[in-house]
């Protein structure tokens, strides 16, 4: 099985196109490997191109590590083949410890290697198009994907709460790990250590100009005042009639599907056209009432504007959770989809007095 997502990048732009990313299950990953399908990104150590020495980016699935507090964390690490058992495994580190995950983990796959690049950086200097890789619900933060760099210094590690410099008793291969914004380091598992690097490479995506189709959609929406009501009435008193499929293409959706995201300036509109959820300028997540229906002669209520949250950058729905990212480098998980099929949508609870967004099963729409 593979899970396709819109990439989560802080500096996302409607005028840019980013390649979709995939997270492969272990079964799907092994099928691709046996079929000779290349998987990027990967690392070859010791100039050896054989699979036994090729490493890939992986991450844990929440609730799969032994210790209780880890059930709220996805941890990025290195996928490699165990030379003794010839089975693939994921090595990760967390809270100064290292862990080996044998079965339930995901492997990153980006089909076009020309769409990615590694940028050497240090501390908290995150490049513009760095890819967010995973979520820590415990600390409400996200991690980027890093790897050891040719410019990396000797790392440090903690032993009994004492910070020590790693000695070169055994050379450290190139490995993948997570970039933690809280301590401004990249953390990787090696032997029984969680190694800390202050200089590292970070995975970034290369944007391409947005497609003409998407740009036309945005411009037509602007022309019609970003209003579904105006879009639906565009054929009234018009000599040129637009097709229904084109009108539906221009209209704002009434829900957000898993694999999609809501960015600054985007919105979803309830099916009956009474409410819209949007991220406005300066990161205001707002629900607006566009007017209620008249019942029994009741006067139409005044339009409602309800600010849900300030400083919001985006809302993302991926295979395992819906997450709200803020401009302050933290994240709030709105809903977990673990052990369930990804048939969920972000939509409205259309309460006229206190409307808000909610997560529902697609079948309940």
N, C-alpha and C positions, 0 to 999 in steps of 0.2 A: 504494500500500500504506500502511496505517496501523498503528501499534503502540500498543496500549492498555495502560496500566500503572496499578497502584495508586500513588498519589503517595507520594513519599518525603519525609516530614516528621518532624523530630526529636520534636515533642510530639504523637505519635500516641496516640489513646485509643480503646479498644474501645467507649466510649459515644458516640463521635462518628463521623459519616459524612463522608467527603471525596469530591468528585467524581473520577471516573476522568479521567486525562489521556491525550492522544493525541500521538504524534509522527508527522507526515505525511511521506512521501517527496515529492520534488519533483513527480513525476507526479500524485500524489494531491492535493497542494496546488494545482497548476494546474487540475486538474479541478474542485476546489471553487470556486476563484476564478471560472472560466468559467461555473460553474453558479449563481453568485450566492450561494453559501453563505458566511455571515459566519464569519470566523476570529478568535478572541480568544486572547491580547491583541494589540492592534495600536496603532500611533501614527500620527496624521495631523499632519504639519508644515504650517505656514503656512496653517492653516485650509482646506486643500485636501483634499476628500474623494475625489479621484480615486486610482486604483490607483497611478499613477506617483509619488505622494507618500505612500503608505502603507507603513509598516514593520512587520515581524513579528519574533517571537523565533525564532531558529534556532540549531542547534548542529552542529558538525562530526561526522562519523563517524570513529572512530579509524582510523588508517592512511591517511587521505586527504590530509594535508598533506605538503608536499614534504620537509621536513627530518626526519631519522631519529628524533630524540627525541620528535617530536610524535605518533608512532604510538601513544602510550600516554595521550593526552589528548583529551577531548571539550571543545570550546571554544564557549562561548555568544557569540553576536553578533547582528547585525542583518541581516534578510533584506529586500532592497529590489530594485526593478526598475531595471536599468541603462537610463538614458535614451537612450543611443546605440544599444544592441543590442536593447532592449526585452525582455531576458531577465532572469529572477530570479537573484540572486546572494546569497551570504552573506559579509558582511564580519566578520572576527574579528581579535583581536590576541592576541599571546602573547610573553612575554619581550622586551618593548619594541618588537616588530615588528608589522606589520599584514599580513593575508593576505586574498586574495579567493578564495572557493570557488565554482565555477560549476555543478557538477552534483550531486555526492554530498553532500547535507546534509539535515537534518531540520528541520521547522517545527512549533513547539508549537501545539496546538489544544485549547482548553478550551471546550466547547460553550456553557455558560451563563455569560455575563459577570457575572451576579449572584453567582457562586461565587468570584470573585476580587476582590482589592483590592490597591492599591499603598500601602505604608506608608513614609513618609519616615523615614530613620534615618541613623546615621553610625557610622563605624569598625566595631567588631565587635558592635554592639547589634542582634542578629538577632531579629526578632519571633517570636512563639510558633509561628505556623503558616506560616512561610516555606517555600517549595517548593524542594527541592534539584533542581538542573537538570542537572548533569553531573558527570563523574568525571575526576580526574587520577590515573592509576595511578602516574605517575612520582614524585609527592610524597605519594601515599596520602591525598588530600584530595578534598573535593567542593566544587562551586561552587553558589551561589544565583543567581537571575536578577534583574538590576537594570536600572534605566533612569535617565537623567538626570532630576533633579527641578527644580521651579521654585525650590527653595531651594539648589540646588547652587552651590557657589562656582566660581571659575575653576579649571580642573584643572591638574595638573602632568604632566610627561612626562620621560622620560629620553633624553638625547642624549649619546652617548659616556660613559655612566655618570654623567653630570651631571644633577641634578634641576633642571628649569627650569619656570617658570610660563608657561602658554600665553597669548600675547597675543591680543587681540581683533581681529586682522587679518581674520579671517573668522568670522562667527557659527557656533556649533556647533548643529546641529539636535538634537532629542530622539532619543536612540539607546538601544538595548538593549546590555547587556554582562553580564559575570560579576562576582559579588561573591566576592572571594578572601579567605578568613578569615586566611590567613597574613600578609598585609600590611594587612588591615583596610581595604581600598579596593574601589571598583568600577572595573573596567577596561573601556574601550570603544575600538573602532577609529575613528579619524577621520583621513582623508587618510593620511599616512605615520606618524602618531603612535599610540602606545598611551597614551590619556589616563587619568589617575588621579583619581578623585573620593573625597573623604572623607565627603561628604553625598550621598545618593542615595535613590531609591525602590526598594523590594524587593518582589517578587511574593509574595503570600500567598494561601492558600486559606481560604475561609470554611467552617467545619464546620457540619453540621446534626446534629440528634439521630439517633443510630443507629436503624435500622429495628427494628420490633417483632420481626421474624423473627430478626435477629442477637442481640438481647437475650435472646430466649427460648432460643436455642441456647446462649448463655453460661450462663444461669441453670440450665438442665437439666444442663449439664456439671458445674457446681459441685455441684448436688444429688447427682450420681452420683460425686462424688469425682474428677472429671477422669480417669476410667478407662474405656478402651475395653472392658475385660473386663466391668466392671459394666454398661456400656451394652448389650453383646451379650446379657447374661443377664437383662435387665430384664423380659422376658416370663415367666421361670421363676417358678412359684408365684404368678402374678399373675392376678387375675380379669379385669382390663382389659388386653387385648393391643394393643400398639402396632404400627403397620404397619412393614414392613421399610424403606420409604422414609423414615419418620420416624427410625428407628434409625440409618440411614446418614447422615441429616442431622445428628444429634447427635454421631456418632462423629468422632474426630480423623482427619484424612487421613493416608495413608501416604507422601505425597510433596508437594512444593511445585512448582507449575507456573510457567512463565515468565509474568510479569504479576502474580504474587502476592507476598506478603511474610510473613515470620514475625516477629511482634512479641513484646514482653515478655509472658509468660504463655501464649503460644501454644505448640503443639507438633505434631510429626508422630510417628506411631507406625508401626513396621515392620509389614508385612502379617501376619507370623506373631505379632505382639503381644509379641515378646521385647524390643524396644528402643523407647525414645522419645527424641526430641531436643527440648529445650525451652530457652527463655530464662527463667531464674528471677529472683527479686528481686535487685536490685543488679547486674543485667547478667551473670549467670553463664550461659554457654552450656554446657549439660550434656547428656550422653548417659547414660541409665540403662538397665541391664539389668533387665527385669521377670521374670527367671527363665528358665533354659534347659530345653529338653525333656530328659526322662530317656531315655538310650539304654543298653541292655544292663545295666539295674539300677544305672547310675551315679547317685549322689546328685545332686540338684539343686544347682547352684552358688549361692553367696551372691550377692545382688543387687549389681551393679556400678554405681558412680556415678563417671563420668569427667567432670571439668571441662575442656572444650576451650579456653575462653578467658574472661577476665574483662572486665568493662566493655563488654559487647556491648549495643547498642541494638536492632538488627534485622538481618535478612537479607532482601535484596530480589533478586528475579529480574526483570530487564527484558529487552527484545528482544536486547540485545547482550552482556550479562554478568550474572553472579551476583555480588553485592557484599555484604560484611559491614560494616555501619556500627557504629562504637563511640561511646560516650558522650564520647569525647575529641576529637570533631570530625575524625576521620580515617576512612579506608575502606580495605578490602583487597579487591581483586577476586579472587574465588575461581575464576572460569572465564570465558573469553571465548567468545562464540558467533558471532564475525564470519564472514561468508561462508557461514553455515549457517542452515537454517531453525530457528525457535524451538521445536523439539520436544524440549526438555530438561526435566528435573525434578531437584530436590534430594531426595535419598533417603539410605539407609544403605548402608554396606558392613557387613554384619551379621556381622563377625568377633567371636566370643564373647570373645576375649582383648583385642582392641584395636579396639572398634567406633568408627566415626566417620561423618561425613556425606560425601556424594560427589555429583558431578554426573553424571547418566547420560542417555542418549537415552531418550525416552519409549518407543520401540519395544523397548528392552531390558528393560523391567519384566516 
